[in-house]
Amino acid sequence: MDNRSTAISAVEVADDRAEITAAVKAAKAFRDKLEAAGISYHKLLTLEEARRDMNDLAHHILLGWENGEGFPHE
């Protein structure tokens, strides 16, 4: 590597480190907000999975209705 590419690489590494540091800071702040609300990150993931499941269920119910199958209780 020549001096120019070394300098560019050093700048890229510094930029990457700054981005990683900012991301870690944001993640810690988010975790602190969750903990203040009494929710663990694991619980949040569980809730998000349940939300996706409900969204999929609603999607399939609507598809069934559009295809003339009626609603599940019918």
C-alpha positions as CSV (number, residue, x, y, z in Angstrom):
1,M,0.0,0.0,0.0
2,D,1.1,3.5,-0.7
3,N,0.8,6.3,1.8
4,R,-2.4,7.6,0.1
5,S,-4.2,4.3,0.4
6,T,-3.0,3.9,4.0
7,A,-4.3,7.3,4.9
8,I,-7.7,6.5,3.2
9,S,-7.8,3.2,5.1
10,A,-7.1,4.9,8.4
11,V,-9.9,7.4,7.7
12,E,-12.3,4.6,6.8
13,V,-11.3,2.7,10.0
14,A,-11.9,5.8,12.1
15,D,-15.3,6.4,10.4
16,D,-16.3,2.8,11.0
17,R,-15.3,3.0,14.6
18,A,-17.3,6.2,15.1
19,E,-20.3,4.5,13.5
20,I,-19.9,1.4,15.7
21,T,-19.6,3.6,18.8
22,A,-22.7,5.6,17.9
23,A,-24.6,2.3,17.2
24,V,-23.5,0.9,20.6
25,K,-24.5,4.1,22.4
26,A,-28.0,4.0,20.7
27,A,-28.5,0.3,21.5
28,K,-27.6,0.9,25.2
29,A,-30.0,3.9,25.3
30,F,-32.7,1.7,23.8
31,R,-32.0,-1.1,26.3
32,D,-32.2,1.4,29.2
33,K,-35.6,2.6,27.9
34,L,-36.8,-1.0,27.7
35,E,-35.6,-1.7,31.2
36,A,-37.2,1.5,32.6
37,A,-40.5,0.2,31.1
38,G,-40.0,-3.2,32.7
39,I,-39.4,-5.0,29.4
40,S,-36.4,-7.2,28.7
41,Y,-35.0,-7.3,25.2
42,H,-36.0,-11.0,25.1
43,K,-39.6,-10.1,25.9
44,L,-39.5,-7.4,23.2
45,L,-38.4,-10.1,20.7
46,T,-41.2,-12.4,21.9
47,L,-43.8,-9.6,21.5
48,E,-42.5,-8.7,18.0
49,E,-42.8,-12.3,17.0
50,A,-46.4,-12.4,18.3
51,R,-47.1,-9.2,16.3
52,R,-45.8,-10.8,13.1
53,D,-47.9,-13.9,13.8
54,M,-51.0,-11.8,14.2
55,N,-50.2,-9.9,11.1
56,D,-49.8,-13.1,9.1
57,L,-53.1,-14.5,10.6
58,A,-55.0,-11.3,9.6
59,H,-53.5,-11.5,6.1
60,H,-54.6,-15.1,5.6
61,I,-58.1,-14.3,7.0
62,L,-58.4,-11.5,4.4
63,L,-57.1,-13.6,1.6
64,G,-59.7,-16.3,2.5
65,W,-62.5,-13.7,2.5
66,E,-61.4,-12.3,-0.8
67,N,-61.4,-15.8,-2.3
68,G,-65.0,-16.3,-1.1
69,E,-64.1,-18.7,1.7
70,G,-65.8,-16.4,4.3
71,F,-64.4,-15.6,7.7
72,P,-63.1,-18.3,10.1
73,H,-66.2,-18.2,12.3
74,E,-68.6,-18.7,9.4
